Amino acid sequence: MSTPQPVPWETPGPLTGPIGVPLVDLLDRVLSTGVVISGDLVIAIADVPLVRLSLHALLSSVSDRVPAPWPDSGPL
């Protein structure tokens, strides 16, 4: 049985099979639009929760065309 070959990213017509996306294109799309990552981790023993960790992260790019909301270039 042969392994299916990835379909090139810019192919005219309907796509069939797995799509090959270069990592650079994927990062460019994620940083241009932004992405939010959130999750929870609970460590429990005998169904008794002991530790809960919450993760909330925003990944986005920064543009020079958008002015900073602070008058003195930032809170730091």
PQR file with spaces between the fields and no chain letter, atoms N, CA, C, O and H, PARSE charges and radii, in Angstrom:
ATOM       1  N    MET     1       0.847   -1.172    0.000 -0.4000 1.5000
ATOM       2  CA   MET     1       0.000    0.000    0.000 -0.0000 2.0000
ATOM       3  C    MET     1       0.894    1.237    0.000  0.5500 1.7000
ATOM       4  O    MET     1       1.793    1.349    0.833 -0.5500 1.4000
ATOM       5  N    SER     2       0.657    2.156   -0.917 -0.4000 1.5000
ATOM       6  CA   SER     2       1.505    3.339   -1.022 -0.0000 2.0000
ATOM       7  C    SER     2       0.962    4.468   -0.152  0.5500 1.7000
ATOM       8  O    SER     2      -0.242    4.563    0.087 -0.5500 1.4000
ATOM       9  H    SER     2      -0.073    2.065   -1.594  0.4000 1.0000
ATOM      10  N    THR     3       1.872    5.321    0.315 -0.4000 1.5000
ATOM      11  CA   THR     3       1.512    6.474    1.139 -0.0000 2.0000
ATOM      12  C    THR     3       1.003    7.583    0.229  0.5500 1.7000
ATOM      13  O    THR     3       1.642    7.876   -0.781 -0.5500 1.4000
ATOM      14  H    THR     3       2.850    5.244    0.121  0.4000 1.0000
ATOM      15  N    PRO     4      -0.139    8.217    0.555 -0.5600 1.5000
ATOM      16  CA   PRO     4      -0.637    9.305   -0.293  0.2800 2.0000
ATOM      17  C    PRO     4       0.319   10.491   -0.266  0.5500 1.7000
ATOM      18  O    PRO     4       0.877   10.822    0.780 -0.5500 1.4000
ATOM      19  N    GLN     5       0.502   11.115   -1.395 -0.4000 1.5000
ATOM      20  CA   GLN     5       1.380   12.278   -1.517 -0.0000 2.0000
ATOM      21  C    GLN     5       0.599   13.535   -1.148  0.5500 1.7000
ATOM      22  O    GLN     5      -0.580   13.647   -1.483 -0.5500 1.4000
ATOM      23  H    GLN     5       0.049   10.846   -2.245  0.4000 1.0000
ATOM      24  N    PRO     6       1.251   14.498   -0.449 -0.5600 1.5000
ATOM      25  CA   PRO     6       0.555   15.749   -0.120  0.2800 2.0000
ATOM      26  C    PRO     6       0.215   16.536   -1.374  0.5500 1.7000
ATOM      27  O    PRO     6       0.961   16.527   -2.353 -0.5500 1.4000
ATOM      28  N    VAL     7      -0.915   17.212   -1.328 -0.4000 1.5000
ATOM      29  CA   VAL     7      -1.345   18.054   -2.435 -0.0000 2.0000
ATOM      30  C    VAL     7      -0.647   19.400   -2.305  0.5500 1.7000
ATOM      31  O    VAL     7      -0.599   19.953   -1.206 -0.5500 1.4000
ATOM      32  H    VAL     7      -1.521   17.220   -0.533  0.4000 1.0000
ATOM      33  N    PRO     8      -0.095   19.955   -3.409 -0.5600 1.5000
ATOM      34  CA   PRO     8       0.531   21.289   -3.318  0.2800 2.0000
ATOM      35  C    PRO     8      -0.475   22.330   -2.813  0.5500 1.7000
ATOM      36  O    PRO     8      -1.680   22.194   -3.026 -0.5500 1.4000
ATOM      37  N    TRP     9       0.035   23.372   -2.141 -0.4000 1.5000
ATOM      38  CA   TRP     9      -0.812   24.375   -1.501 -0.0000 2.0000
ATOM      39  C    TRP     9      -1.693   25.104   -2.500  0.5500 1.7000
ATOM      40  O    TRP     9      -2.878   25.308   -2.233 -0.5500 1.4000
ATOM      41  H    TRP     9       1.014   23.482   -1.968  0.4000 1.0000
ATOM      42  N    GLU    10      -1.156   25.499   -3.633 -0.4000 1.5000
ATOM      43  CA   GLU    10      -1.925   26.256   -4.630 -0.0000 2.0000
ATOM      44  C    GLU    10      -2.188   25.378   -5.843  0.5500 1.7000
ATOM      45  O    GLU    10      -1.465   25.447   -6.837 -0.5500 1.4000
ATOM      46  H    GLU    10      -0.194   25.334   -3.851  0.4000 1.0000
ATOM      47  N    THR    11      -3.217   24.561   -5.759 -0.4000 1.5000
ATOM      48  CA   THR    11      -3.584   23.680   -6.848 -0.0000 2.0000
ATOM      49  C    THR    11      -4.955   24.087   -7.359  0.5500 1.7000
ATOM      50  O    THR    11      -5.899   24.194   -6.575 -0.5500 1.4000
ATOM      51  H    THR    11      -3.804   24.506   -4.951  0.4000 1.0000
ATOM      52  N    PRO    12      -5.084   24.319   -8.682 -0.5600 1.5000
ATOM      53  CA   PRO    12      -6.417   24.641   -9.198  0.2800 2.0000
ATOM      54  C    PRO    12      -7.316   23.405   -9.114  0.5500 1.7000
ATOM      55  O    PRO    12      -6.847   22.276   -9.261 -0.5500 1.4000
ATOM      56  N    GLY    13      -8.583   23.625   -8.883 -0.4000 1.5000
ATOM      57  CA   GLY    13      -9.527   22.518   -8.834 -0.0000 2.0000
ATOM      58  C    GLY    13      -9.740   22.016   -7.423  0.5500 1.7000
ATOM      59  O    GLY    13      -9.147   22.530   -6.475 -0.5500 1.4000
ATOM      60  H    GLY    13      -8.964   24.542   -8.763  0.4000 1.0000
ATOM      61  N    PRO    14     -10.589   21.010   -7.284 -0.5600 1.5000
ATOM      62  CA   PRO    14     -10.875   20.470   -5.954  0.2800 2.0000
ATOM      63  C    PRO    14      -9.678   19.734   -5.385  0.5500 1.7000
ATOM      64  O    PRO    14      -8.910   19.116   -6.123 -0.5500 1.4000
ATOM      65  N    LEU    15      -9.519   19.802   -4.074 -0.4000 1.5000
ATOM      66  CA   LEU    15      -8.404   19.156   -3.400 -0.0000 2.0000
ATOM      67  C    LEU    15      -8.807   17.760   -2.959  0.5500 1.7000
ATOM      68  O    LEU    15      -9.918   17.542   -2.474 -0.5500 1.4000
ATOM      69  H    LEU    15     -10.143   20.304   -3.475  0.4000 1.0000
ATOM      70  N    THR    16      -7.894   16.824   -3.132 -0.4000 1.5000
ATOM      71  CA   THR    16      -8.108   15.465   -2.652 -0.0000 2.0000
ATOM      72  C    THR    16      -6.853   15.023   -1.932  0.5500 1.7000
ATOM      73  O    THR    16      -5.746   15.302   -2.391 -0.5500 1.4000
ATOM      74  H    THR    16      -6.991   17.001   -3.525  0.4000 1.0000
ATOM      75  N    GLY    17      -7.007   14.345   -0.821 -0.4000 1.5000
ATOM      76  CA   GLY    17      -5.853   13.873   -0.072 -0.0000 2.0000
ATOM      77  C    GLY    17      -5.357   14.916    0.905  0.5500 1.7000
ATOM      78  O    GLY    17      -5.952   15.986    1.036 -0.5500 1.4000
ATOM      79  H    GLY    17      -7.907   14.119   -0.448  0.4000 1.0000
ATOM      80  N    PRO    18      -4.255   14.604    1.599 -0.5600 1.5000
ATOM      81  CA   PRO    18      -3.697   15.553    2.571  0.2800 2.0000
ATOM      82  C    PRO    18      -3.122   16.785    1.881  0.5500 1.7000
ATOM      83  O    PRO    18      -2.603   16.701    0.768 -0.5500 1.4000
ATOM      84  N    ILE    19      -3.220   17.922    2.549 -0.4000 1.5000
ATOM      85  CA   ILE    19      -2.715   19.183    1.995 -0.0000 2.0000
ATOM      86  C    ILE    19      -1.378   19.488    2.638  0.5500 1.7000
ATOM      87  O    ILE    19      -1.266   19.495    3.864 -0.5500 1.4000
ATOM      88  H    ILE    19      -3.641   17.991    3.453  0.4000 1.0000
ATOM      89  N    GLY    20      -0.358   19.742    1.824 -0.4000 1.5000
ATOM      90  CA   GLY    20       0.953   20.121    2.332 -0.0000 2.0000
ATOM      91  C    GLY    20       1.032   21.630    2.521  0.5500 1.7000
ATOM      92  O    GLY    20       0.899   22.382    1.556 -0.5500 1.4000
ATOM      93  H    GLY    20      -0.449   19.736    0.828  0.4000 1.0000
ATOM      94  N    VAL    21       1.245   22.079    3.749 -0.4000 1.5000
ATOM      95  CA   VAL    21       1.346   23.503    4.052 -0.0000 2.0000
ATOM      96  C    VAL    21       2.727   23.766    4.621  0.5500 1.7000
ATOM      97  O    VAL    21       3.084   23.203    5.657 -0.5500 1.4000
ATOM      98  H    VAL    21       1.353   21.468    4.533  0.4000 1.0000
ATOM      99  N    PRO    22       3.515   24.614    3.962 -0.5600 1.5000
ATOM     100  CA   PRO    22       4.825   24.943    4.519  0.2800 2.0000
ATOM     101  C    PRO    22       4.674   25.654    5.871  0.5500 1.7000
ATOM     102  O    PRO    22       3.738   26.429    6.069 -0.5500 1.4000
ATOM     103  N    LEU    23       5.586   25.389    6.782 -0.4000 1.5000
ATOM     104  CA   LEU    23       5.533   25.965    8.120 -0.0000 2.0000
ATOM     105  C    LEU    23       5.574   27.489    8.076  0.5500 1.7000
ATOM     106  O    LEU    23       4.932   28.143    8.897 -0.5500 1.4000
ATOM     107  H    LEU    23       6.347   24.759    6.621  0.4000 1.0000
ATOM     108  N    VAL    24       6.309   28.059    7.143 -0.4000 1.5000
ATOM     109  CA   VAL    24       6.406   29.521    7.033 -0.0000 2.0000
ATOM     110  C    VAL    24       5.042   30.110    6.680  0.5500 1.7000
ATOM     111  O    VAL    24       4.652   31.135    7.240 -0.5500 1.4000
ATOM     112  H    VAL    24       6.831   27.528    6.476  0.4000 1.0000
ATOM     113  N    ASP    25       4.311   29.476    5.757 -0.4000 1.5000
ATOM     114  CA   ASP    25       2.975   29.973    5.405 -0.0000 2.0000
ATOM     115  C    ASP    25       2.013   29.852    6.572  0.5500 1.7000
ATOM     116  O    ASP    25       1.190   30.741    6.794 -0.5500 1.4000
ATOM     117  H    ASP    25       4.628   28.643    5.302  0.4000 1.0000
ATOM     118  N    LEU    26       2.108   28.769    7.315 -0.4000 1.5000
ATOM     119  CA   LEU    26       1.246   28.575    8.471 -0.0000 2.0000
ATOM     120  C    LEU    26       1.509   29.638    9.536  0.5500 1.7000
ATOM     121  O    LEU    26       0.566   30.215   10.079 -0.5500 1.4000
ATOM     122  H    LEU    26       2.776   28.047    7.135  0.4000 1.0000
ATOM     123  N    LEU    27       2.785   29.903    9.841 -0.4000 1.5000
ATOM     124  CA   LEU    27       3.131   30.937   10.824 -0.0000 2.0000
ATOM     125  C    LEU    27       2.702   32.316   10.354  0.5500 1.7000
ATOM     126  O    LEU    27       2.252   33.131   11.159 -0.5500 1.4000
ATOM     127  H    LEU    27       3.551   29.434    9.400  0.4000 1.0000
ATOM     128  N    ASP    28       2.835   32.592    9.054 -0.4000 1.5000
ATOM     129  CA   ASP    28       2.422   33.882    8.512 -0.0000 2.0000
ATOM     130  C    ASP    28       0.927   34.087    8.691  0.5500 1.7000
ATOM     131  O    ASP    28       0.495   35.174    9.072 -0.5500 1.4000
ATOM     132  H    ASP    28       3.201   31.930    8.400  0.4000 1.0000
ATOM     133  N    ARG    29       0.140   33.069    8.425 -0.4000 1.5000
ATOM     134  CA   ARG    29      -1.306   33.190    8.587 -0.0000 2.0000
ATOM     135  C    ARG    29      -1.694   33.335   10.053  0.5500 1.7000
ATOM     136  O    ARG    29      -2.569   34.136   10.384 -0.5500 1.4000
ATOM     137  H    ARG    29       0.491   32.185    8.115  0.4000 1.0000
ATOM     138  N    VAL    30      -1.056   32.573   10.930 -0.4000 1.5000
ATOM     139  CA   VAL    30      -1.382   32.652   12.359 -0.0000 2.0000
ATOM     140  C    VAL    30      -1.027   34.021   12.914  0.5500 1.7000
ATOM     141  O    VAL    30      -1.821   34.615   13.642 -0.5500 1.4000
ATOM     142  H    VAL    30      -0.346   31.922   10.661  0.4000 1.0000
ATOM     143  N    LEU    31       0.160   34.534   12.581 -0.4000 1.5000
ATOM     144  CA   LEU    31       0.587   35.823   13.133 -0.0000 2.0000
ATOM     145  C    LEU    31      -0.156   36.996   12.511  0.5500 1.7000
ATOM     146  O    LEU    31      -0.312   38.030   13.161 -0.5500 1.4000
ATOM     147  H    LEU    31       0.806   34.051   11.989  0.4000 1.0000
ATOM     148  N    SER    32      -0.619   36.866   11.271 -0.4000 1.5000
ATOM     149  CA   SER    32      -1.345   37.980   10.665 -0.0000 2.0000
ATOM     150  C    SER    32      -2.749   38.109   11.236  0.5500 1.7000
ATOM     151  O    SER    32      -3.281   39.217   11.315 -0.5500 1.4000
ATOM     152  H    SER    32      -0.492   36.026   10.744  0.4000 1.0000
ATOM     153  N    THR    33      -3.360   36.995   11.637 -0.4000 1.5000
ATOM     154  CA   THR    33      -4.708   37.061   12.194 -0.0000 2.0000
ATOM     155  C    THR    33      -4.723   36.925   13.699  0.5500 1.7000
ATOM     156  O    THR    33      -5.624   37.451   14.353 -0.5500 1.4000
ATOM     157  H    THR    33      -2.928   36.095   11.573  0.4000 1.0000
ATOM     158  N    GLY    34      -3.748   36.233   14.268 -0.4000 1.5000
ATOM     159  CA   GLY    34      -3.695   36.010   15.707 -0.0000 2.0000
ATOM     160  C    GLY    34      -4.393   34.715   16.083  0.5500 1.7000
ATOM     161  O    GLY    34      -5.253   34.221   15.354 -0.5500 1.4000
ATOM     162  H    GLY    34      -3.016   35.806   13.737  0.4000 1.0000
ATOM     163  N    VAL    35      -4.016   34.179   17.214 -0.4000 1.5000
ATOM     164  CA   VAL    35      -4.622   32.946   17.696 -0.0000 2.0000
ATOM     165  C    VAL    35      -4.628   32.987   19.220  0.5500 1.7000
ATOM     166  O    VAL    35      -3.699   33.507   19.839 -0.5500 1.4000
ATOM     167  H    VAL    35      -3.317   34.580   17.806  0.4000 1.0000
ATOM     168  N    VAL    36      -5.672   32.439   19.816 -0.4000 1.5000
ATOM     169  CA   VAL    36      -5.786   32.348   21.269 -0.0000 2.0000
ATOM     170  C    VAL    36      -5.672   30.881   21.654  0.5500 1.7000
ATOM     171  O    VAL    36      -6.347   30.023   21.085 -0.5500 1.4000
ATOM     172  H    VAL    36      -6.426   32.017   19.313  0.4000 1.0000
ATOM     173  N    ILE    37      -4.812   30.602   22.627 -0.4000 1.5000
ATOM     174  CA   ILE    37      -4.630   29.249   23.139 -0.0000 2.0000
ATOM     175  C    ILE    37      -5.060   29.268   24.598  0.5500 1.7000
ATOM     176  O    ILE    37      -4.601   30.100   25.380 -0.5500 1.4000
ATOM     177  H    ILE    37      -4.263   31.299   23.089  0.4000 1.0000
ATOM     178  N    SER    38      -5.937   28.354   24.953 -0.4000 1.5000
ATOM     179  CA   SER    38      -6.349   28.273   26.355 -0.0000 2.0000
ATOM     180  C    SER    38      -6.539   26.811   26.728  0.5500 1.7000
ATOM     181  O    SER    38      -6.924   25.980   25.906 -0.5500 1.4000
ATOM     182  H    SER    38      -6.310   27.678   24.317  0.4000 1.0000
ATOM     183  N    GLY    39      -6.260   26.524   27.984 -0.4000 1.5000
ATOM     184  CA   GLY    39      -6.412   25.157   28.459 -0.0000 2.0000
ATOM     185  C    GLY    39      -6.325   25.093   29.965  0.5500 1.7000
ATOM     186  O    GLY    39      -5.858   26.028   30.616 -0.5500 1.4000
ATOM     187  H    GLY    39      -5.947   27.199   28.653  0.4000 1.0000
ATOM     188  N    ASP    40      -6.774   23.990   30.508 -0.4000 1.5000
ATOM     189  CA   ASP    40      -6.748   23.750   31.950 -0.0000 2.0000
ATOM     190  C    ASP    40      -6.105   22.403   32.225  0.5500 1.7000
ATOM     191  O    ASP    40      -6.307   21.441   31.484 -0.5500 1.4000
ATOM     192  H    ASP    40      -7.153   23.231   29.979  0.4000 1.0000
ATOM     193  N    LEU    41      -5.336   22.345   33.287 -0.4000 1.5000
ATOM     194  CA   LEU    41      -4.706   21.106   33.733 -0.0000 2.0000
ATOM     195  C    LEU    41      -5.031   20.937   35.209  0.5500 1.7000
ATOM     196  O    LEU    41      -4.746   21.810   36.029 -0.5500 1.4000
ATOM     197  H    LEU    41      -5.171   23.126   33.889  0.4000 1.0000
ATOM     198  N    VAL    42      -5.633   19.797   35.531 -0.4000 1.5000
ATOM     199  CA   VAL    42      -5.999   19.512   36.923 -0.0000 2.0000
ATOM     200  C    VAL    42      -5.268   18.245   37.349  0.5500 1.7000
ATOM     201  O    VAL    42      -5.378   17.206   36.698 -0.5500 1.4000
ATOM     202  H    VAL    42      -5.865   19.088   34.865  0.4000 1.0000
ATOM     203  N    ILE    43      -4.520   18.340   38.449 -0.4000 1.5000
ATOM     204  CA   ILE    43      -3.841   17.175   39.028 -0.0000 2.0000
ATOM     205  C    ILE    43      -4.676   16.726   40.221  0.5500 1.7000
ATOM     206  O    ILE    43      -4.916   17.485   41.159 -0.5500 1.4000
ATOM     207  H    ILE    43      -4.430   19.184   38.978  0.4000 1.0000
ATOM     208  N    ALA    44      -5.117   15.453   40.155 -0.4000 1.5000
ATOM     209  CA   ALA    44      -5.996   14.938   41.197 -0.0000 2.0000
ATOM     210  C    ALA    44      -5.521   13.563   41.647  0.5500 1.7000
ATOM     211  O    ALA    44      -4.931   12.814   40.869 -0.5500 1.4000
ATOM     212  H    ALA    44      -4.923   14.836   39.393  0.4000 1.0000
ATOM     213  N    ILE    45      -5.780   13.244   42.892 -0.4000 1.5000
ATOM     214  CA   ILE    45      -5.512   11.921   43.458 -0.0000 2.0000
ATOM     215  C    ILE    45      -6.818   11.427   44.065  0.5500 1.7000
ATOM     216  O    ILE    45      -7.416   12.111   44.895 -0.5500 1.4000
ATOM     217  H    ILE    45      -6.259   13.853   43.525  0.4000 1.0000
ATOM     218  N    ALA    46      -7.261   10.242   43.654 -0.4000 1.5000
ATOM     219  CA   ALA    46      -8.510    9.639   44.139 -0.0000 2.0000
ATOM     220  C    ALA    46      -9.691   10.583   43.935  0.5500 1.7000
ATOM     221  O    ALA    46     -10.515   10.760   44.831 -0.5500 1.4000
ATOM     222  H    ALA    46      -6.775    9.686   42.980  0.4000 1.0000
ATOM     223  N    ASP    47      -9.765   11.183   42.761 -0.4000 1.5000
ATOM     224  CA   ASP    47     -10.837   12.116   42.392 -0.0000 2.0000
ATOM     225  C    ASP    47     -10.911   13.339   43.299  0.5500 1.7000
ATOM     226  O    ASP    47     -11.967   13.961   43.410 -0.5500 1.4000
ATOM     227  H    ASP    47      -9.095   11.039   42.032  0.4000 1.0000
ATOM     228  N    VAL    48      -9.806   13.689   43.946 -0.4000 1.5000
ATOM     229  CA   VAL    48      -9.737   14.908   44.743 -0.0000 2.0000
ATOM     230  C    VAL    48      -8.774   15.857   44.036  0.5500 1.7000
ATOM     231  O    VAL    48      -7.570   15.601   44.023 -0.5500 1.4000
ATOM     232  H    VAL    48      -8.948   13.183   43.856  0.4000 1.0000
ATOM     233  N    PRO    49      -9.271   16.947   43.447 -0.5600 1.5000
ATOM     234  CA   PRO    49      -8.389   17.884   42.751  0.2800 2.0000
ATOM     235  C    PRO    49      -7.430   18.569   43.719  0.5500 1.7000
ATOM     236  O    PRO    49      -7.846   19.147   44.723 -0.5500 1.4000
ATOM     237  N    LEU    50      -6.129   18.492   43.397 -0.4000 1.5000
ATOM     238  CA   LEU    50      -5.116   19.103   44.259 -0.0000 2.0000
ATOM     239  C    LEU    50      -4.561   20.388   43.666  0.5500 1.7000
ATOM     240  O    LEU    50      -4.385   21.375   44.381 -0.5500 1.4000
ATOM     241  H    LEU    50      -5.790   18.023   42.582  0.4000 1.0000
ATOM     242  N    VAL    51      -4.285   20.388   42.374 -0.4000 1.5000
ATOM     243  CA   VAL    51      -3.678   21.543   41.709 -0.0000 2.0000
ATOM     244  C    VAL    51      -4.422   21.797   40.410  0.5500 1.7000
ATOM     245  O    VAL    51      -4.718   20.865   39.663 -0.5500 1.4000
ATOM     246  H    VAL    51      -4.428   19.587   41.793  0.4000 1.0000
ATOM     247  N    ARG    52      -4.722   23.056   40.144 -0.4000 1.5000
ATOM     248  CA   ARG    52      -5.334   23.444   38.874 -0.0000 2.0000
ATOM     249  C    ARG    52      -4.493   24.538   38.243  0.5500 1.7000
ATOM     250  O    ARG    52      -4.219   25.565   38.864 -0.5500 1.4000
ATOM     251  H    ARG    52      -4.482   23.814   40.751  0.4000 1.0000
ATOM     252  N    LEU    53      -4.084   24.307   36.999 -0.4000 1.5000
ATOM     253  CA   LEU    53      -3.332   25.296   36.234 -0.0000 2.0000
ATOM     254  C    LEU    53      -4.166   25.725   35.035  0.5500 1.7000
ATOM     255  O    LEU    53      -4.710   24.882   34.321 -0.5500 1.4000
ATOM     256  H    LEU    53      -4.306   23.473   36.494  0.4000 1.0000
ATOM     257  N    SER    54      -4.268   27.016   34.813 -0.4000 1.5000
ATOM     258  CA   SER    54      -4.995   27.547   33.658 -0.0000 2.0000
ATOM     259  C    SER    54      -4.019   28.299   32.778  0.5500 1.7000
ATOM     260  O    SER    54      -3.181   29.059   33.263 -0.5500 1.4000
ATOM     261  H    SER    54      -3.826   27.701   35.393  0.4000 1.0000
ATOM     262  N    LEU    55      -4.137   28.078   31.479 -0.4000 1.5000
ATOM     263  CA   LEU    55      -3.277   28.738   30.499 -0.0000 2.0000
ATOM     264  C    LEU    55      -4.149   29.507   29.527  0.5500 1.7000
ATOM     265  O    LEU    55      -5.075   28.956   28.933 -0.5500 1.4000
ATOM     266  H    LEU    55      -4.817   27.460   31.085  0.4000 1.0000
ATOM     267  N    HIS    56      -3.844   30.784   29.372 -0.4000 1.5000
ATOM     268  CA   HIS    56      -4.517   31.622   28.389 -0.0000 2.0000
ATOM     269  C    HIS    56      -3.419   32.442   27.706  0.5500 1.7000
ATOM     270  O    HIS    56      -2.744   33.242   28.354 -0.5500 1.4000
ATOM     271  H    HIS    56      -3.092   31.232   29.855  0.4000 1.0000
ATOM     272  N    ALA    57      -3.243   32.243   26.413 -0.4000 1.5000
ATOM     273  CA   ALA    57      -2.184   32.938   25.684 -0.0000 2.0000
ATOM     274  C    ALA    57      -2.739   33.495   24.378  0.5500 1.7000
ATOM     275  O    ALA    57      -3.578   32.866   23.734 -0.5500 1.4000
ATOM     276  H    ALA    57      -3.791   31.593   25.886  0.4000 1.0000
ATOM     277  N    LEU    58      -2.273   34.658   23.998 -0.4000 1.5000
ATOM     278  CA   LEU    58      -2.625   35.294   22.734 -0.0000 2.0000
ATOM     279  C    LEU    58      -1.362   35.456   21.917  0.5500 1.7000
ATOM     280  O    LEU    58      -0.401   36.079   22.370 -0.5500 1.4000
ATOM     281  H    LEU    58      -1.592   35.169   24.521  0.4000 1.0000
ATOM     282  N    LEU    59      -1.354   34.898   20.714 -0.4000 1.5000
ATOM     283  CA   LEU    59      -0.219   35.044   19.808 -0.0000 2.0000
ATOM     284  C    LEU    59      -0.661   35.925   18.657  0.5500 1.7000
ATOM     285  O    LEU    59      -1.658   35.643   17.993 -0.5500 1.4000
ATOM     286  H    LEU    59      -2.134   34.392   20.346  0.4000 1.0000
ATOM     287  N    SER    60       0.083   36.991   18.423 -0.4000 1.5000
ATOM     288  CA   SER    60      -0.247   37.904   17.349 -0.0000 2.0000
ATOM     289  C    SER    60       0.997   38.689   16.973  0.5500 1.7000
ATOM     290  O    SER    60       1.965   38.728   17.733 -0.5500 1.4000
ATOM     291  H    SER    60       0.894   37.220   18.961  0.4000 1.0000
ATOM     292  N    SER    61       0.974   39.304   15.820 -0.4000 1.5000
ATOM     293  CA   SER    61       2.108   40.124   15.404 -0.0000 2.0000
ATOM     294  C    SER    61       1.868   41.576   15.794  0.5500 1.7000
ATOM     295  O    SER    61       0.743   41.969   16.102 -0.5500 1.4000
ATOM     296  H    SER    61       0.188   39.272   15.203  0.4000 1.0000
ATOM     297  N    VAL    62       2.926   42.361   15.778 -0.4000 1.5000
ATOM     298  CA   VAL    62       2.861   43.777   16.123 -0.0000 2.0000
ATOM     299  C    VAL    62       3.156   44.585   14.868  0.5500 1.7000
ATOM     300  O    VAL    62       4.094   44.282   14.131 -0.5500 1.4000
ATOM     301  H    VAL    62       3.840   42.041   15.527  0.4000 1.0000
ATOM     302  N    SER    63       2.360   45.602   14.633 -0.4000 1.5000
ATOM     303  CA   SER    63       2.523   46.427   13.444 -0.0000 2.0000
ATOM     304  C    SER    63       2.935   47.838   13.856  0.5500 1.7000
ATOM     305  O    SER    63       2.423   48.372   14.840 -0.5500 1.4000
ATOM     306  H    SER    63       1.599   45.849   15.232  0.4000 1.0000
ATOM     307  N    ASP    64       3.853   48.439   13.112 -0.4000 1.5000
ATOM     308  CA   ASP    64       4.260   49.824   13.364 -0.0000 2.0000
ATOM     309  C    ASP    64       3.163   50.807   12.972  0.5500 1.7000
ATOM     310  O    ASP    64       3.164   51.950   13.430 -0.5500 1.4000
ATOM     311  H    ASP    64       4.269   48.005   12.312  0.4000 1.0000
ATOM     312  N    ARG    65       2.232   50.376   12.132 -0.4000 1.5000
ATOM     313  CA   ARG    65       1.172   51.268   11.672 -0.0000 2.0000
ATOM     314  C    ARG    65       0.103   51.492   12.728  0.5500 1.7000
ATOM     315  O    ARG    65      -0.649   52.464   12.650 -0.5500 1.4000
ATOM     316  H    ARG    65       2.231   49.447   11.760  0.4000 1.0000
ATOM     317  N    VAL    66       0.026   50.604   13.718 -0.4000 1.5000
ATOM     318  CA   VAL    66      -0.966   50.756   14.779 -0.0000 2.0000
ATOM     319  C    VAL    66      -0.294   51.452   15.958  0.5500 1.7000
ATOM     320  O    VAL    66       0.681   50.925   16.493 -0.5500 1.4000
ATOM     321  H    VAL    66       0.636   49.815   13.782  0.4000 1.0000
ATOM     322  N    PRO    67      -0.780   52.615   16.380 -0.5600 1.5000
ATOM     323  CA   PRO    67      -0.128   53.327   17.484  0.2800 2.0000
ATOM     324  C    PRO    67      -0.343   52.599   18.809  0.5500 1.7000
ATOM     325  O    PRO    67      -1.336   51.897   18.998 -0.5500 1.4000
ATOM     326  N    ALA    68       0.609   52.783   19.716 -0.4000 1.5000
ATOM     327  CA   ALA    68       0.510   52.188   21.053 -0.0000 2.0000
ATOM     328  C    ALA    68      -0.591   52.902   21.838  0.5500 1.7000
ATOM     329  O    ALA    68      -0.791   54.105   21.669 -0.5500 1.4000
ATOM     330  H    ALA    68       1.416   53.353   19.563  0.4000 1.0000
ATOM     331  N    PRO    69      -1.301   52.172   22.691 -0.5600 1.5000
ATOM     332  CA   PRO    69      -2.354   52.831   23.487  0.2800 2.0000
ATOM     333  C    PRO    69      -1.824   53.681   24.625  0.5500 1.7000
ATOM     334  O    PRO    69      -2.593   54.408   25.255 -0.5500 1.4000
ATOM     335  N    TRP    70      -0.520   53.609   24.907 -0.4000 1.5000
ATOM     336  CA   TRP    70       0.069   54.377   25.996 -0.0000 2.0000
ATOM     337  C    TRP    70       0.786   55.598   25.434  0.5500 1.7000
ATOM     338  O    TRP    70       1.431   55.499   24.390 -0.5500 1.4000
ATOM     339  H    TRP    70       0.105   53.019   24.395  0.4000 1.0000
ATOM     340  N    PRO    71       0.689   56.744   26.099 -0.5600 1.5000
ATOM     341  CA   PRO    71       1.322   57.944   25.580  0.2800 2.0000
ATOM     342  C    PRO    71       2.853   57.933   25.710  0.5500 1.7000
ATOM     343  O    PRO    71       3.540   58.646   24.977 -0.5500 1.4000
ATOM     344  N    ASP    72       3.394   57.120   26.646 -0.4000 1.5000
ATOM     345  CA   ASP    72       4.851   57.134   26.854 -0.0000 2.0000
ATOM     346  C    ASP    72       5.507   55.799   26.450  0.5500 1.7000
ATOM     347  O    ASP    72       6.447   55.351   27.105 -0.5500 1.4000
ATOM     348  H    ASP    72       2.837   56.541   27.241  0.4000 1.0000
ATOM     349  N    SER    73       5.028   55.187   25.409 -0.4000 1.5000
ATOM     350  CA   SER    73       5.579   53.973   24.792 -0.0000 2.0000
ATOM     351  C    SER    73       5.474   52.733   25.651  0.5500 1.7000
ATOM     352  O    SER    73       6.181   51.763   25.379 -0.5500 1.4000
ATOM     353  H    SER    73       4.264   55.552   24.877  0.4000 1.0000
ATOM     354  N    GLY    74       4.657   52.706   26.643 -0.4000 1.5000
ATOM     355  CA   GLY    74       4.409   51.450   27.345 -0.0000 2.0000
ATOM     356  C    GLY    74       4.440   51.555   28.845  0.5500 1.7000
ATOM     357  O    GLY    74       4.934   52.534   29.404 -0.5500 1.4000
ATOM     358  H    GLY    74       4.083   53.494   26.864  0.4000 1.0000
ATOM     359  N    PRO    75       3.904   50.530   29.501 -0.5600 1.5000
ATOM     360  CA   PRO    75       3.823   50.553   30.965  0.2800 2.0000
ATOM     361  C    PRO    75       5.133   50.220   31.665  0.5500 1.7000
ATOM     362  O    PRO    75       5.239   50.418   32.875 -0.5500 1.4000
ATOM     363  N    LEU    76       6.125   49.726   30.952 -0.4000 1.5000
ATOM     364  CA   LEU    76       7.381   49.341   31.620 -0.0000 2.0000
ATOM     365  C    LEU    76       8.397   50.446   31.609  0.5500 1.7000
ATOM     366  O    LEU    76       9.499   50.276   32.130 -0.5500 1.4000
ATOM     367  H    LEU    76       6.039   49.566   29.968  0.4000 1.0000
